[in-house]
């Protein structure tokens, strides 16, 4: 489906794209149905893909000799705002600490006053704001601890495997897809999903995975 991953966009395509209209019999599933089906049947979908690849092997559609390997960056379903690096988390925690201190000082001033007249915010409003800021700070600190424990340098919330990387000349949240294509009929022999921003150390595993093992996956789990 032309690299379409969004459930909402898949729903739209099911109403206009012939690739979807014909196998669906002109039925259009709701985007929530698509998302739930994909979530609940991930392993079954992988199994279907594996069987399809094995069928292509039996039909002799792979030459199993030369392969072409290239990288593609796929835009993730994750905004830059929901991607956090170590530096970004430090900056946000520090900014929240400054805000909390400022509101606490304002709260102390309000408590000293006999009346809250003239105050921009009441003491109750300030306490609510401080509580929310502390909760946000605790959440960011939790993300920072996760990064430290895992050894990772970034955390994405909506699409956990995606990372901020250079794609088409600009920085975006993407996944790095290494694809090995068989020379006989230009069919995909193997792929590897990585979250590195460059291709270093991926050529050999992709080549090995294409025809027998390695880290690359043959369209869902096994090298050819």
Backbone bond lengths (Angstrom), bond angles and torsions (degrees), N, CA, C in turn:
res aa  C-N    CA-C-N  psi(-1)  N-CA   C-N-CA  omega(-1)  CA-C   N-CA-C  phi
1 X - - - 1.460 - - 1.531 110.97 -
2 X 1.305 117.29 44.31 1.468 122.23 172.63 1.524 112.85 53.17
3 X 1.337 116.69 43.51 1.470 123.36 176.14 1.517 113.49 65.69
4 X 1.327 118.37 19.90 1.457 121.03 -179.59 1.520 108.95 -81.47
5 X 1.324 116.79 122.33 1.458 121.22 -177.66 1.523 112.48 -116.05
6 X 1.320 117.99 -23.18 1.457 121.55 -177.73 1.521 110.86 -68.87
7 X 1.332 116.38 132.63 1.466 120.44 179.36 1.527 111.19 -63.80
8 X 1.322 117.49 -36.35 1.463 120.43 179.05 1.529 111.01 -66.65
9 X 1.334 116.50 -40.40 1.463 119.16 179.29 1.527 111.11 -70.83
10 X 1.336 116.77 -34.04 1.466 119.60 176.10 1.529 110.45 -64.65
11 X 1.326 116.29 -38.44 1.467 119.70 176.43 1.528 110.18 -61.23
12 X 1.344 116.60 -43.37 1.471 120.12 179.55 1.524 111.16 -64.34
13 X 1.353 116.64 -41.38 1.467 120.44 -179.61 1.521 111.36 -64.51
14 X 1.333 117.11 -31.53 1.473 120.16 -178.78 1.526 112.05 -66.63
15 X 1.336 116.54 -12.22 1.468 120.53 178.62 1.520 113.15 -100.13
16 X 1.365 117.10 -8.98 1.469 117.37 -174.39 1.520 114.53 -139.02
17 X 1.343 118.02 -21.02 1.453 121.63 -174.38 1.532 110.64 -91.74
18 X 1.337 116.93 123.96 1.464 120.48 -178.14 1.526 112.19 -61.23
19 X 1.349 116.75 -30.72 1.456 119.95 178.00 1.519 111.57 -60.73
20 X 1.330 116.67 -27.08 1.460 121.51 179.93 1.531 111.91 -100.02
21 X 1.334 116.60 -36.87 1.465 120.52 -176.65 1.526 112.25 -60.25
22 X 1.349 116.22 -42.30 1.472 119.22 -175.57 1.530 112.70 -68.01
23 X 1.357 120.31 -53.56 1.472 118.02 -179.29 1.526 113.50 -68.85
24 X 1.332 117.35 -24.64 1.464 119.92 -179.74 1.529 112.71 -85.91
25 X 1.325 116.43 -5.86 1.463 119.19 -179.32 1.517 112.12 63.51
26 X 1.335 116.07 35.52 1.462 123.38 179.19 1.525 113.23 65.88
27 X 1.340 116.86 15.63 1.464 119.77 173.29 1.523 108.72 -89.12
28 X 1.314 116.79 145.22 1.462 121.45 -177.68 1.527 110.00 -122.99
29 X 1.331 117.89 103.18 1.466 119.83 178.86 1.522 111.62 -71.37
30 X 1.308 115.81 147.35 1.456 121.63 176.25 1.529 110.03 -67.49
31 X 1.348 117.61 149.81 1.469 120.36 -177.84 1.528 111.68 -61.02
32 X 1.338 117.09 -31.71 1.465 119.48 177.98 1.531 110.78 -67.47
33 X 1.327 115.97 -37.08 1.467 120.57 177.22 1.519 110.48 -64.78
34 X 1.330 116.64 -42.34 1.469 121.24 178.85 1.526 110.34 -61.71
35 X 1.333 116.08 -47.69 1.468 120.56 -178.25 1.522 111.12 -62.99
36 X 1.322 116.69 -43.33 1.469 120.46 -179.14 1.517 111.09 -67.55
37 X 1.323 117.84 -40.07 1.468 121.03 178.53 1.516 110.61 -62.71
38 X 1.326 117.03 -43.70 1.457 121.31 -179.96 1.530 110.52 -64.98
39 X 1.335 116.13 -39.07 1.462 120.16 -179.16 1.523 111.65 -66.98
40 X 1.340 116.39 -41.32 1.462 120.44 -173.93 1.524 113.00 -84.29
41 X 1.328 118.01 -16.95 1.465 120.09 -173.75 1.520 113.25 -124.20
42 X 1.321 116.44 30.68 1.457 120.27 -178.59 1.512 113.68 -57.91
43 X 1.329 117.06 -46.79 1.467 120.77 -179.05 1.521 111.76 -67.76
44 X 1.326 117.53 -36.71 1.467 120.45 178.07 1.529 110.81 -66.29
45 X 1.318 117.18 -39.60 1.462 120.63 178.43 1.527 110.67 -63.47
46 X 1.341 116.61 -40.51 1.465 120.13 176.74 1.524 110.24 -62.62
47 X 1.329 116.25 -39.85 1.464 120.22 -179.55 1.530 111.23 -63.63
48 X 1.328 117.19 -40.02 1.471 121.17 178.26 1.526 110.08 -62.21
49 X 1.333 116.59 -43.67 1.465 120.57 -179.45 1.528 110.30 -64.00
50 X 1.330 117.31 -42.82 1.459 120.88 179.80 1.530 110.58 -60.63
51 X 1.341 116.32 -43.98 1.466 119.72 -179.49 1.523 111.38 -64.87
52 X 1.336 115.74 -36.38 1.457 119.89 178.52 1.523 110.32 -64.69
53 X 1.334 116.86 -40.77 1.466 120.55 178.10 1.526 110.34 -64.38
54 X 1.340 117.22 -43.34 1.463 120.59 179.19 1.536 110.95 -61.48
55 X 1.336 116.48 -35.92 1.458 120.32 176.81 1.523 110.18 -63.35
56 X 1.328 116.86 -42.85 1.466 119.87 178.99 1.522 111.31 -64.26
57 X 1.340 116.25 -34.01 1.473 119.31 176.73 1.529 109.86 -64.94
58 X 1.340 117.47 -45.73 1.474 121.36 -179.54 1.523 111.87 -62.73
59 X 1.325 116.05 -31.99 1.470 120.47 -179.80 1.521 112.60 -82.21
60 X 1.327 116.35 0.33 1.461 120.00 177.38 1.516 114.28 72.43
61 X 1.312 116.44 28.75 1.458 119.84 -177.68 1.523 112.95 -83.30
62 X 1.325 117.38 -8.40 1.457 122.07 175.70 1.522 109.99 -107.98
63 X 1.325 116.92 129.60 1.458 120.59 177.49 1.519 112.77 -79.90
64 X 1.340 116.17 -21.40 1.470 122.95 177.98 1.524 112.64 57.70
65 X 1.305 116.57 33.29 1.464 119.70 176.67 1.532 109.15 -124.14
66 X 1.331 121.42 -103.36 1.471 119.36 -179.23 1.530 111.47 -71.82
67 X 1.316 116.05 143.82 1.457 120.84 172.81 1.522 108.72 -131.74
68 X 1.314 115.14 147.72 1.473 120.59 174.22 1.526 107.23 -105.14
69 X 1.323 116.15 132.46 1.464 121.24 -177.94 1.515 109.08 -119.82
70 X 1.321 115.35 130.48 1.465 119.17 -179.63 1.515 108.74 -147.48
71 X 1.323 113.85 164.33 1.455 120.92 -179.23 1.517 110.25 -107.83
72 X 1.324 116.61 141.31 1.459 122.51 171.33 1.525 107.94 -129.59
73 X 1.308 116.69 143.28 1.455 120.01 174.87 1.524 108.39 -105.26
74 X 1.323 115.47 122.16 1.455 121.41 -179.46 1.521 108.93 -103.37
75 X 1.317 116.60 124.68 1.465 120.99 179.75 1.519 109.26 -63.61
76 X 1.325 115.95 131.94 1.462 121.35 -177.62 1.530 111.32 -83.90
77 X 1.319 114.99 160.92 1.460 120.79 173.51 1.536 106.79 -87.20
78 X 1.311 115.45 62.68 1.455 121.38 -174.08 1.533 108.02 -156.54
79 X 1.322 117.58 120.57 1.461 120.40 -179.42 1.523 110.29 -76.66
80 X 1.329 116.07 160.51 1.468 120.80 177.84 1.520 110.91 -63.04
81 X 1.334 115.96 -28.33 1.460 119.65 -179.94 1.534 111.17 -66.70
82 X 1.339 116.25 -26.14 1.477 120.41 -178.96 1.532 111.79 -103.13
83 X 1.318 115.06 25.11 1.463 122.04 173.48 1.526 107.89 -121.19
84 X 1.334 115.85 131.46 1.462 120.00 -174.10 1.529 110.42 -127.35
85 X 1.324 114.33 127.92 1.463 120.66 171.85 1.524 107.98 -99.80
86 X 1.330 116.04 170.17 1.466 119.85 178.44 1.523 110.58 -59.20
87 X 1.345 116.51 -44.71 1.460 120.84 -179.61 1.520 112.17 -64.66
88 X 1.338 116.11 -40.87 1.463 120.68 -179.41 1.524 110.64 -64.36
89 X 1.334 116.86 -39.78 1.462 120.52 179.06 1.527 110.97 -66.63
90 X 1.350 116.72 -42.87 1.464 119.41 178.20 1.526 110.84 -59.43
91 X 1.347 115.16 -44.37 1.468 119.80 -177.97 1.531 110.84 -64.02
92 X 1.334 116.81 -40.86 1.464 120.09 -178.74 1.531 111.61 -69.81
93 X 1.328 116.25 -39.62 1.469 119.57 178.17 1.523 110.12 -63.19
94 X 1.323 116.96 -44.29 1.465 120.68 179.03 1.524 111.11 -62.60
95 X 1.340 116.21 -41.21 1.463 119.95 179.94 1.533 110.52 -64.39
96 X 1.338 116.45 -39.97 1.466 120.07 178.80 1.525 111.42 -66.86
97 X 1.334 116.97 -37.99 1.461 120.36 178.29 1.528 110.81 -60.73
98 X 1.339 116.57 -41.11 1.469 121.09 177.92 1.524 110.18 -63.36
99 X 1.333 116.67 -44.03 1.467 120.38 179.98 1.519 111.21 -64.24
100 X 1.330 116.29 -43.16 1.464 120.18 -179.60 1.522 110.61 -61.11
101 X 1.331 116.61 -45.11 1.462 120.53 179.04 1.519 110.89 -61.01
102 X 1.324 117.25 -40.52 1.461 120.89 -179.59 1.526 110.98 -64.67
103 X 1.336 116.54 -43.22 1.461 119.85 179.93 1.525 111.67 -69.80
104 X 1.330 117.57 -35.47 1.462 120.40 177.15 1.530 110.79 -64.17
105 X 1.333 115.76 -39.03 1.463 119.66 177.23 1.521 110.37 -64.78
106 X 1.337 115.94 -40.00 1.467 120.36 178.06 1.520 110.91 -65.92
107 X 1.338 115.82 -38.28 1.464 120.84 178.71 1.525 110.80 -65.10
108 X 1.326 115.55 -43.14 1.465 119.46 179.26 1.523 110.53 -61.42
109 X 1.336 115.71 -40.52 1.458 120.10 178.43 1.519 110.79 -63.84
110 X 1.336 116.83 -41.75 1.466 121.18 179.83 1.515 110.63 -65.12
111 X 1.334 117.23 -38.17 1.467 120.95 179.81 1.524 111.70 -66.94
112 X 1.338 116.16 -29.44 1.476 119.40 -179.85 1.521 111.91 -75.51
113 X 1.339 115.20 -25.60 1.461 119.14 -179.18 1.522 109.75 -75.91
114 X 1.303 116.34 143.47 1.457 120.30 176.97 1.520 110.92 -70.50
115 X 1.301 115.50 -31.15 1.460 120.56 179.52 1.518 109.14 -130.40
116 X 1.318 116.75 152.73 1.451 121.00 179.34 1.518 111.75 -92.25
117 X 1.319 116.41 7.33 1.466 119.78 178.52 1.517 109.45 -61.55
118 X 1.291 116.89 135.85 1.455 121.56 179.87 1.510 113.29 91.42
119 X 1.324 117.96 -13.42 1.460 120.82 177.89 1.527 109.25 -78.78
120 X 1.328 117.01 139.86 1.468 120.24 178.40 1.518 110.63 -66.27
121 X 1.340 116.62 -36.33 1.468 121.61 179.72 1.520 108.42 -131.01
122 X 1.316 115.87 146.38 1.456 120.15 176.99 1.523 109.63 -74.95
123 X 1.338 116.45 163.51 1.461 120.87 178.94 1.531 110.65 -60.26
124 X 1.331 116.55 -36.54 1.470 120.46 179.50 1.526 110.63 -65.06
125 X 1.332 116.95 -42.38 1.469 121.07 179.14 1.529 110.75 -63.78
126 X 1.333 115.63 -41.17 1.465 119.32 -179.65 1.521 110.63 -64.99
127 X 1.342 117.26 -41.47 1.477 120.17 178.84 1.529 110.68 -61.59
128 X 1.336 116.78 -38.99 1.470 120.85 178.21 1.525 110.59 -64.03
129 X 1.327 116.82 -43.03 1.458 121.48 179.59 1.526 110.53 -63.68
130 X 1.334 116.73 -44.74 1.469 121.13 179.82 1.529 110.32 -61.43
131 X 1.321 116.43 -41.87 1.468 120.74 178.65 1.534 110.73 -60.07
132 X 1.339 116.73 -44.82 1.463 120.80 -179.75 1.529 111.23 -65.60
133 X 1.330 116.82 -40.43 1.461 120.75 179.14 1.527 110.97 -64.52
134 X 1.324 117.04 -41.45 1.460 120.64 178.96 1.527 111.61 -65.31
135 X 1.335 115.87 -37.73 1.473 119.41 177.61 1.525 110.51 -64.90
136 X 1.345 116.23 -41.52 1.464 119.71 178.55 1.531 110.88 -65.53
137 X 1.335 116.52 -40.61 1.456 120.82 178.10 1.536 110.36 -62.06
138 X 1.342 116.62 -42.91 1.466 120.62 179.25 1.522 110.66 -62.74
139 X 1.353 116.62 -37.19 1.467 120.22 179.17 1.522 110.42 -65.47
140 X 1.333 117.17 -44.49 1.465 120.65 178.63 1.532 111.04 -65.09
141 X 1.327 117.06 -38.50 1.465 119.73 177.59 1.527 110.44 -63.78
142 X 1.334 116.16 -36.78 1.461 119.77 176.02 1.515 111.98 -62.96
143 X 1.344 116.64 -41.46 1.467 120.33 176.89 1.529 110.39 -61.89
144 X 1.348 116.09 -42.97 1.471 120.51 -179.20 1.524 110.65 -62.64
145 X 1.333 117.06 -39.76 1.467 120.63 178.61 1.529 110.92 -66.11
146 X 1.341 116.40 -38.49 1.465 120.06 177.50 1.529 110.86 -61.04
147 X 1.335 116.29 -43.66 1.466 120.18 179.34 1.524 110.84 -62.94
148 X 1.319 116.42 -42.07 1.466 120.11 -179.08 1.524 110.77 -64.82
149 X 1.332 116.94 -41.35 1.462 120.60 -178.54 1.525 111.98 -70.41
150 X 1.337 116.54 -36.76 1.465 120.59 -176.25 1.521 113.23 -84.33
151 X 1.334 116.93 -19.93 1.463 119.69 -175.38 1.513 113.05 81.54
152 X 1.345 116.94 2.88 1.463 120.97 177.78 1.523 109.32 -79.72
153 X 1.336 115.51 165.02 1.458 120.37 -179.36 1.522 112.34 -114.53
154 X 1.336 116.78 -8.24 1.457 120.72 178.91 1.521 109.49 -140.68
155 X 1.336 115.08 154.95 1.460 121.33 174.57 1.516 108.51 -134.79
156 X 1.340 116.46 125.81 1.461 121.86 175.09 1.524 107.88 -111.60
157 X 1.325 116.57 137.53 1.457 120.34 -173.45 1.527 113.30 -86.25
158 X 1.339 117.62 -52.11 1.463 120.49 -175.15 1.521 112.53 -75.62
159 X 1.311 117.48 -39.73 1.465 123.51 -179.07 1.527 106.74 -124.69
160 X 1.344 117.86 84.88 1.473 122.09 -167.79 1.521 115.63 -56.37
161 X 1.327 118.28 -28.45 1.463 120.41 -176.96 1.524 113.10 -85.17
162 X 1.308 117.97 -7.99 1.465 121.01 -177.75 1.520 110.94 -83.46
163 X 1.350 115.11 158.16 1.458 121.20 -178.85 1.534 109.70 -142.81
164 X 1.320 115.86 159.42 1.455 120.84 173.51 1.525 108.45 -74.65
165 X 1.338 116.59 121.51 1.460 120.81 -178.52 1.526 109.80 -151.66
166 X 1.321 115.13 167.93 1.459 120.66 179.29 1.522 109.53 -76.50
167 X 1.328 116.06 125.86 1.464 121.31 179.04 1.518 108.91 -143.36
168 X 1.324 116.14 121.91 1.469 121.78 179.66 1.530 111.99 54.91
169 X 1.323 115.36 40.59 1.452 120.36 174.58 1.513 115.76 82.50
170 X 1.332 118.32 4.23 1.465 120.18 178.36 1.533 109.47 -142.71
171 X 1.321 115.70 158.43 1.451 120.88 179.45 1.522 109.79 -80.67
172 X 1.334 115.72 130.57 1.462 120.20 179.95 1.527 108.68 -152.03
173 X 1.324 116.08 167.04 1.460 121.20 178.25 1.526 107.65 -86.56
174 X 1.327 116.54 114.80 1.470 121.15 -172.93 1.524 110.93 -144.26
175 X 1.320 114.10 174.88 1.460 122.61 167.27 1.522 107.84 -117.83
176 X 1.322 116.09 144.95 1.463 122.64 179.56 1.529 107.76 -95.64
177 X 1.324 117.20 112.63 1.461 121.91 -177.37 1.524 109.47 -105.55
178 X 1.326 116.73 117.30 1.460 122.35 174.65 1.534 107.98 -95.98
179 X 1.320 116.59 121.32 1.467 121.02 -174.53 1.522 111.21 -121.87
180 X 1.331 115.58 130.61 1.463 121.85 175.12 1.529 108.29 -105.87
181 X 1.347 116.34 124.00 1.469 121.32 -176.81 1.521 109.35 -114.32
182 X 1.337 116.62 128.09 1.456 122.19 178.94 1.526 109.95 -70.21
183 X 1.324 116.95 141.79 1.467 121.53 -173.99 1.527 113.09 -75.58
184 X 1.335 118.19 -22.87 1.464 119.85 -171.55 1.532 111.99 -65.33
185 X 1.313 117.00 -57.94 1.460 120.33 -179.79 1.531 112.47 -123.09
186 X 1.331 115.57 16.84 1.468 121.70 178.17 1.530 111.97 59.93
187 X 1.318 116.64 35.12 1.461 120.99 177.03 1.529 110.03 -91.73
188 X 1.321 116.81 147.62 1.464 121.34 178.02 1.519 109.17 -68.91
189 X 1.329 115.67 123.98 1.461 120.67 179.38 1.517 111.80 -95.14
190 X 1.313 117.65 -31.97 1.464 120.79 -178.70 1.517 109.11 -163.79
191 X 1.319 114.98 158.13 1.460 119.16 174.15 1.523 109.26 -146.57
192 X 1.292 114.09 158.45 1.462 120.99 176.43 1.518 108.13 -136.40
193 X 1.312 116.11 128.94 1.455 121.56 176.83 1.523 108.33 -96.32
194 X 1.318 116.78 121.00 1.461 121.20 -178.78 1.521 109.02 -127.11
195 X 1.322 115.97 161.12 1.461 118.50 176.11 1.520 111.56 -118.42
196 X 1.349 116.21 19.48 1.460 120.28 173.77 1.522 109.50 -76.96
197 X 1.316 115.83 148.37 1.455 119.67 179.23 1.512 113.88 -79.78
198 X 1.344 117.93 -9.45 1.462 120.61 178.45 1.521 109.51 -133.91
199 X 1.338 116.40 176.77 1.464 121.18 -175.08 1.529 113.51 -96.07
200 X 1.310 116.97 6.57 1.464 120.71 -177.73 1.531 110.45 -58.48
201 X 1.329 115.75 133.30 1.474 123.93 176.78 1.530 114.00 71.00
202 X 1.344 117.94 13.66 1.465 119.08 179.60 1.529 113.61 -106.22
203 X 1.333 118.46 -17.94 1.464 120.53 -176.92 1.524 111.82 -63.19
204 X 1.323 117.33 -51.40 1.470 120.62 -176.87 1.524 112.42 -62.65
205 X 1.340 119.89 -48.12 1.468 119.01 178.03 1.522 113.12 -60.46
206 X 1.350 116.89 -37.88 1.464 119.74 179.61 1.523 110.51 -65.84
207 X 1.332 116.56 -40.15 1.472 120.48 179.12 1.515 110.76 -67.25
208 X 1.329 117.51 -42.17 1.468 121.28 -179.77 1.515 111.01 -67.90
209 X 1.336 116.45 -38.81 1.459 119.97 -179.05 1.504 112.76 -68.20
210 X 1.334 116.87 -26.10 1.456 119.85 -177.67 1.516 113.27 -62.79
211 X 1.340 117.07 -34.66 1.464 118.65 -176.97 1.520 111.69 -136.75
212 X 1.340 115.07 54.34 1.456 116.98 169.48 1.499 114.62 123.17
213 X 1.348 116.25 80.01 1.461 120.06 173.59 1.504 112.23 92.26
214 X 1.324 115.22 -149.83 1.457 120.03 -177.27 1.515 110.92 75.89
215 X 1.341 115.15 -173.81 1.446 119.72 -177.42 1.521 112.35 -86.46
216 X 1.326 116.51 -21.37 1.460 118.28 -176.86 1.515 109.95 -67.62
217 X 1.320 116.04 153.35 1.447 120.98 179.38 1.515 109.66 -106.23
218 X 1.302 116.08 138.30 1.455 120.46 176.15 1.528 108.27 -84.68
219 X 1.301 115.58 86.02 1.466 121.63 177.93 1.519 111.67 47.92
220 X 1.308 117.18 35.71 1.459 118.57 173.44 1.498 114.99 136.61
221 X 1.327 121.29 9.73 1.433 116.85 171.35 1.497 118.43 156.24
222 X 1.327 121.35 -29.12 1.461 120.94 -173.06 1.519 110.76 -136.00
223 X 1.327 115.90 138.27 1.464 119.32 174.69 1.510 110.26 -69.61
224 X 1.329 114.94 152.69 1.469 118.79 179.82 1.518 109.61 -76.99
